[in-house]
Amino acid sequence: MYFYDLETTFLAKGSKRQDQQLLEVGIVKGRKSYSRLVDPVQGYPILSRLEELGQHPERSVRFWVKLLAGKGILNTAVKRKPLNQQVLYIDKVREGFASPEEAIRDMIAFGVGTWVAHNGK
Protein backbone atom coordinates (compact mmCIF):
# COMPACT_ATOMS: atom_id res chain seq x y z
CA MET A 1 0.00 0.00 0.00
CA TYR A 2 1.27 3.49 -0.93
CA PHE A 3 0.36 6.58 1.07
CA TYR A 4 0.44 9.88 -0.78
CA ASP A 5 -0.12 13.53 -0.01
CA LEU A 6 -0.48 16.62 -2.16
CA GLU A 7 -0.04 20.24 -1.16
CA THR A 8 -1.95 22.63 -3.39
CA THR A 9 -2.73 26.26 -4.03
CA PHE A 10 -5.92 27.98 -2.86
CA LEU A 11 -8.67 28.44 -5.42
CA ALA A 12 -10.31 31.74 -6.28
CA LYS A 13 -14.07 31.96 -5.70
CA GLY A 14 -16.00 30.16 -8.40
CA SER A 15 -13.13 27.87 -9.41
CA LYS A 16 -13.46 24.11 -9.30
CA ARG A 17 -11.43 21.75 -7.09
CA GLN A 18 -9.90 20.02 -10.12
CA ASP A 19 -8.32 23.39 -11.06
CA GLN A 20 -6.06 23.45 -7.99
CA GLN A 21 -2.36 23.61 -8.75
CA LEU A 22 0.30 21.47 -7.07
CA LEU A 23 2.96 22.87 -4.75
CA GLU A 24 4.34 19.54 -3.50
CA VAL A 25 3.77 15.82 -3.96
CA GLY A 26 4.86 12.99 -1.73
CA ILE A 27 4.39 9.23 -1.57
CA VAL A 28 5.59 6.60 0.90
CA LYS A 29 5.67 2.81 0.98
CA GLY A 30 7.35 1.37 4.03
CA ARG A 31 10.73 3.06 4.32
CA LYS A 32 10.80 4.15 0.68
CA SER A 33 9.60 7.64 -0.14
CA TYR A 34 9.46 10.19 -2.94
CA SER A 35 8.84 13.89 -2.41
CA ARG A 36 9.09 16.75 -4.87
CA LEU A 37 8.43 20.47 -4.75
CA VAL A 38 6.43 21.74 -7.71
CA ASP A 39 6.38 25.09 -9.53
CA PRO A 40 2.68 25.46 -10.40
CA VAL A 41 3.33 28.52 -12.59
CA GLN A 42 6.34 26.97 -14.37
CA GLY A 43 8.58 30.03 -14.55
CA TYR A 44 5.86 32.61 -15.27
CA PRO A 45 5.41 35.65 -13.00
CA ILE A 46 3.83 34.16 -9.89
CA LEU A 47 0.94 36.48 -9.00
CA SER A 48 -0.42 37.07 -12.50
CA ARG A 49 -0.09 33.40 -13.49
CA LEU A 50 -1.85 32.16 -10.34
CA GLU A 51 -4.70 34.54 -11.11
CA GLU A 52 -4.86 33.32 -14.74
CA LEU A 53 -5.07 29.74 -13.44
CA GLY A 54 -8.06 30.57 -11.22
CA GLN A 55 -6.12 30.50 -7.96
CA HIS A 56 -6.28 32.91 -5.02
CA PRO A 57 -2.81 34.51 -5.43
CA GLU A 58 -2.38 35.96 -1.94
CA ARG A 59 -3.51 32.88 -0.02
CA SER A 60 -1.54 30.60 -2.37
CA VAL A 61 1.71 32.58 -2.02
CA ARG A 62 1.39 32.80 1.75
CA PHE A 63 0.85 29.02 1.98
CA TRP A 64 3.73 28.39 -0.44
CA VAL A 65 6.03 30.50 1.76
CA LYS A 66 4.86 28.64 4.86
CA LEU A 67 5.58 25.31 3.15
CA LEU A 68 9.05 26.40 2.02
CA ALA A 69 9.90 27.89 5.42
CA GLY A 70 8.80 24.66 7.10
CA LYS A 71 11.29 22.76 4.93
CA GLY A 72 14.09 25.22 5.75
CA ILE A 73 14.28 26.49 2.17
CA LEU A 74 13.15 29.98 3.19
CA ASN A 75 13.80 31.75 6.46
CA THR A 76 10.66 31.85 8.66
CA ALA A 77 10.95 35.67 8.75
CA VAL A 78 9.80 35.69 5.11
CA LYS A 79 6.30 34.77 6.36
CA ARG A 80 6.03 38.27 7.89
CA LYS A 81 7.12 40.13 4.75
CA PRO A 82 4.70 41.87 2.38
CA LEU A 83 3.28 39.69 -0.39
CA ASN A 84 5.40 41.24 -3.18
CA GLN A 85 8.58 40.47 -1.21
CA GLN A 86 7.44 36.91 -0.51
CA VAL A 87 7.08 36.42 -4.26
CA LEU A 88 10.68 37.58 -4.77
CA TYR A 89 11.92 35.03 -2.23
CA ILE A 90 9.98 32.22 -3.94
CA ASP A 91 11.39 33.30 -7.30
CA LYS A 92 14.92 32.85 -5.98
CA VAL A 93 14.40 29.20 -4.95
CA ARG A 94 11.90 27.71 -7.42
CA GLU A 95 14.30 27.05 -10.29
CA GLY A 96 14.88 23.41 -9.32
CA PHE A 97 11.23 22.61 -8.67
CA ALA A 98 9.46 20.09 -10.91
CA SER A 99 6.69 20.85 -13.34
CA PRO A 100 3.34 19.40 -12.21
CA GLU A 101 3.51 16.80 -15.00
CA GLU A 102 7.02 15.72 -14.06
CA ALA A 103 6.14 15.39 -10.37
CA ILE A 104 3.06 13.25 -11.08
CA ARG A 105 4.92 11.10 -13.63
CA ASP A 106 7.69 10.42 -11.08
CA MET A 107 5.11 9.67 -8.40
CA ILE A 108 3.42 7.11 -10.65
CA ALA A 109 6.80 5.56 -11.49
CA PHE A 110 7.45 5.18 -7.75
CA GLY A 111 5.21 2.15 -7.61
CA VAL A 112 2.10 0.32 -8.74
CA GLY A 113 -0.46 -0.82 -6.19
CA THR A 114 -3.11 0.60 -3.91
CA TRP A 115 -2.74 4.32 -3.20
CA VAL A 116 -4.24 5.80 -0.06
CA ALA A 117 -4.61 9.58 0.25
CA HIS A 118 -3.67 11.54 3.33
CA ASN A 119 -6.68 13.81 4.00
CA GLY A 120 -7.95 13.03 0.50
CA LYS A 121 -11.45 13.50 -0.87
Phi and psi in degrees as GROMACS dihedral restraints (atoms count N, CA, C in turn):
[ dihedral_restraints ]
;  ai    aj    ak    al  type     phi  dphi    fc
    3     4     5     6     1  -109.1    20    10
    4     5     6     7     1   136.1    20    10
    6     7     8     9     1  -111.8    20    10
    7     8     9    10     1   126.2    20    10
    9    10    11    12     1  -127.2    20    10
   10    11    12    13     1   158.9    20    10
   12    13    14    15     1  -144.3    20    10
   13    14    15    16     1   144.2    20    10
   15    16    17    18     1  -124.7    20    10
   16    17    18    19     1   138.7    20    10
   18    19    20    21     1  -109.9    20    10
   19    20    21    22     1   131.9    20    10
   21    22    23    24     1  -131.3    20    10
   22    23    24    25     1   168.1    20    10
   24    25    26    27     1   -73.3    20    10
   25    26    27    28     1   173.1    20    10
   27    28    29    30     1   -98.9    20    10
   28    29    30    31     1   135.3    20    10
   30    31    32    33     1   -80.5    20    10
   31    32    33    34     1   149.2    20    10
   33    34    35    36     1   -76.0    20    10
   34    35    36    37     1   157.4    20    10
   36    37    38    39     1   -55.7    20    10
   37    38    39    40     1   138.1    20    10
   39    40    41    42     1    88.1    20    10
   40    41    42    43     1    -9.5    20    10
   42    43    44    45     1   -84.6    20    10
   43    44    45    46     1   158.2    20    10
   45    46    47    48     1   -97.8    20    10
   46    47    48    49     1   150.2    20    10
   48    49    50    51     1   -52.8    20    10
   49    50    51    52     1   -37.9    20    10
   51    52    53    54     1   -68.2    20    10
   52    53    54    55     1    -9.0    20    10
   54    55    56    57     1   -89.9    20    10
   55    56    57    58     1    -2.0    20    10
   57    58    59    60     1   -61.3    20    10
   58    59    60    61     1   148.7    20    10
   60    61    62    63     1  -107.8    20    10
   61    62    63    64     1   146.1    20    10
   63    64    65    66     1   -80.0    20    10
   64    65    66    67     1   142.1    20    10
   66    67    68    69     1  -112.5    20    10
   67    68    69    70     1   -30.5    20    10
   69    70    71    72     1  -159.0    20    10
   70    71    72    73     1   146.3    20    10
   72    73    74    75     1  -126.8    20    10
   73    74    75    76     1   150.6    20    10
   75    76    77    78     1  -154.5    20    10
   76    77    78    79     1   145.9    20    10
   78    79    80    81     1  -147.2    20    10
   79    80    81    82     1   143.7    20    10
   81    82    83    84     1  -136.3    20    10
   82    83    84    85     1   139.9    20    10
   84    85    86    87     1  -139.6    20    10
   85    86    87    88     1   112.4    20    10
   87    88    89    90     1    61.3    20    10
   88    89    90    91     1  -123.0    20    10
   90    91    92    93     1   -96.7    20    10
   91    92    93    94     1    -0.7    20    10
   93    94    95    96     1   -89.3    20    10
   94    95    96    97     1   137.8    20    10
   96    97    98    99     1  -147.4    20    10
   97    98    99   100     1   157.8    20    10
   99   100   101   102     1  -137.0    20    10
  100   101   102   103     1   133.0    20    10
  102   103   104   105     1  -143.4    20    10
  103   104   105   106     1   139.9    20    10
  105   106   107   108     1  -148.3    20    10
  106   107   108   109     1   133.5    20    10
  108   109   110   111     1   -80.0    20    10
  109   110   111   112     1   145.7    20    10
  111   112   113   114     1  -123.9    20    10
  112   113   114   115     1   141.2    20    10
  114   115   116   117     1   -99.5    20    10
  115   116   117   118     1   100.3    20    10
  117   118   119   120     1   -68.9    20    10
  118   119   120   121     1   -18.2    20    10
  120   121   122   123     1  -105.1    20    10
  121   122   123   124     1    -1.1    20    10
  123   124   125   126     1    45.8    20    10
  124   125   126   127     1    54.1    20    10
  126   127   128   129     1    89.5    20    10
  127   128   129   130     1   -13.1    20    10
  129   130   131   132     1   -72.5    20    10
  130   131   132   133     1   162.7    20    10
  132   133   134   135     1   -57.0    20    10
  133   134   135   136     1   129.4    20    10
  135   136   137   138     1   -61.0    20    10
  136   137   138   139     1   -57.2    20    10
  138   139   140   141     1   -63.5    20    10
  139   140   141   142     1   -47.8    20    10
  141   142   143   144     1   -67.1    20    10
  142   143   144   145     1   -37.5    20    10
  144   145   146   147     1   -69.8    20    10
  145   146   147   148     1   -40.5    20    10
  147   148   149   150     1   -59.3    20    10
  148   149   150   151     1   -42.0    20    10
  150   151   152   153     1   -64.0    20    10
  151   152   153   154     1   -44.3    20    10
  153   154   155   156     1   -58.3    20    10
  154   155   156   157     1   -34.5    20    10
  156   157   158   159     1   -84.3    20    10
  157   158   159   160     1     4.6    20    10
  159   160   161   162     1    80.3    20    10
  160   161   162   163     1    23.0    20    10
  162   163   164   165     1   -98.0    20    10
  163   164   165   166     1   165.1    20    10
  165   166   167   168     1   -92.1    20    10
  166   167   168   169     1   100.6    20    10
  168   169   170   171     1   -56.8    20    10
  169   170   171   172     1   -46.9    20    10
  171   172   173   174     1   -64.8    20    10
  172   173   174   175     1   -49.8    20    10
  174   175   176   177     1   -63.3    20    10
  175   176   177   178     1   -38.4    20    10
  177   178   179   180     1   -66.0    20    10
  178   179   180   181     1   -44.4    20    10
  180   181   182   183     1   -65.9    20    10
  181   182   183   184     1   -43.3    20    10
  183   184   185   186     1   -62.5    20    10
  184   185   186   187     1   -39.4    20    10
  186   187   188   189     1   -68.8    20    10
  187   188   189   190     1   -40.3    20    10
  189   190   191   192     1   -60.0    20    10
  190   191   192   193     1   -43.7    20    10
  192   193   194   195     1   -62.7    20    10
  193   194   195   196     1   -44.0    20    10
  195   196   197   198     1   -59.5    20    10
  196   197   198   199     1   -43.7    20    10
  198   199   200   201     1   -61.9    20    10
  199   200   201   202     1   -47.2    20    10
  201   202   203   204     1   -69.1    20    10
  202   203   204   205     1   -35.5    20    10
  204   205   206   207     1   -67.8    20    10
  205   206   207   208     1   -38.7    20    10
  207   208   209   210     1   -63.3    20    10
  208   209   210   211     1   -27.1    20    10
  210   211   212   213     1   -91.5    20    10
  211   212   213   214     1    -0.4    20    10
  213   214   215   216     1    79.7    20    10
  214   215   216   217     1    10.5    20    10
  216   217   218   219     1   -80.4    20    10
  217   218   219   220     1   -35.9    20    10
  219   220   221   222     1  -117.8    20    10
  220   221   222   223     1   150.1    20    10
  222   223   224   225     1   -67.8    20    10
  223   224   225   226     1   141.7    20    10
  225   226   227   228     1   -62.1    20    10
  226   227   228   229     1   -21.6    20    10
  228   229   230   231     1   -64.5    20    10
  229   230   231   232     1   -22.2    20    10
  231   232   233   234     1   -62.0    20    10
  232   233   234   235     1   -29.5    20    10
  234   235   236   237     1   -60.8    20    10
  235   236   237   238     1   -23.8    20    10
  237   238   239   240     1   -95.8    20    10
  238   239   240   241     1    -0.7    20    10
  240   241   242   243     1   -80.7    20    10
  241   242   243   244     1   158.5    20    10
  243   244   245   246     1   -61.7    20    10
  244   245   246   247     1   155.8    20    10
  246   247   248   249     1   -53.4    20    10
  247   248   249   250     1   -45.8    20    10
  249   250   251   252     1   -63.3    20    10
  250   251   252   253     1   -31.7    20    10
  252   253   254   255     1   -75.0    20    10
  253   254   255   256     1   -36.4    20    10
  255   256   257   258     1   -59.3    20    10
  256   257   258   259     1   -40.7    20    10
  258   259   260   261     1   -60.9    20    10
  259   260   261   262     1   -40.9    20    10
  261   262   263   264     1   -62.7    20    10
  262   263   264   265     1   -39.8    20    10
  264   265   266   267     1   -65.7    20    10
  265   266   267   268     1   -42.1    20    10
  267   268   269   270     1   -61.7    20    10
  268   269   270   271     1   -43.9    20    10
  270   271   272   273     1   -54.9    20    10
  271   272   273   274     1   -36.2    20    10
  273   274   275   276     1   -70.8    20    10
  274   275   276   277     1   -23.4    20    10
  276   277   278   279     1  -112.6    20    10
  277   278   279   280     1    -9.1    20    10
  279   280   281   282     1   -84.1    20    10
  280   281   282   283     1    -2.6    20    10
  282   283   284   285     1   -56.1    20    10
  283   284   285   286     1   -39.4    20    10
  285   286   287   288     1   -87.8    20    10
  286   287   288   289     1     3.6    20    10
  288   289   290   291     1   -74.5    20    10
  289   290   291   292     1   152.7    20    10
  291   292   293   294     1   -78.1    20    10
  292   293   294   295     1   158.2    20    10
  294   295   296   297     1   -75.2    20    10
  295   296   297   298     1   158.3    20    10
  297   298   299   300     1   -56.3    20    10
  298   299   300   301     1   -40.8    20    10
  300   301   302   303     1   -64.7    20    10
  301   302   303   304     1   -43.8    20    10
  303   304   305   306     1   -62.6    20    10
  304   305   306   307     1   -43.4    20    10
  306   307   308   309     1   -63.3    20    10
  307   308   309   310     1   -44.2    20    10
  309   310   311   312     1   -67.8    20    10
  310   311   312   313     1   -42.4    20    10
  312   313   314   315     1   -58.6    20    10
  313   314   315   316     1   -44.2    20    10
  315   316   317   318     1   -68.3    20    10
  316   317   318   319     1   -34.2    20    10
  318   319   320   321     1   -64.0    20    10
  319   320   321   322     1   -44.5    20    10
  321   322   323   324     1   -64.3    20    10
  322   323   324   325     1   -38.3    20    10
  324   325   326   327     1   -69.1    20    10
  325   326   327   328     1   -17.7    20    10
  327   328   329   330     1   -61.8    20    10
  328   329   330   331     1   -35.0    20    10
  330   331   332   333     1   173.2    20    10
  331   332   333   334     1   151.3    20    10
  333   334   335   336     1  -105.0    20    10
  334   335   336   337     1   136.7    20    10
  336   337   338   339     1   157.1    20    10
  337   338   339   340     1  -158.8    20    10
  339   340   341   342     1   -82.8    20    10
  340   341   342   343     1   126.6    20    10
  342   343   344   345     1  -105.1    20    10
  343   344   345   346     1   132.4    20    10
  345   346   347   348     1  -118.6    20    10
  346   347   348   349     1   128.5    20    10
  348   349   350   351     1   -84.6    20    10
  349   350   351   352     1   143.7    20    10
  351   352   353   354     1   -88.6    20    10
  352   353   354   355     1   118.0    20    10
  354   355   356   357     1    57.6    20    10
  355   356   357   358     1    29.9    20    10
  357   358   359   360     1   -83.9    20    10
  358   359   360   361     1   154.7    20    10
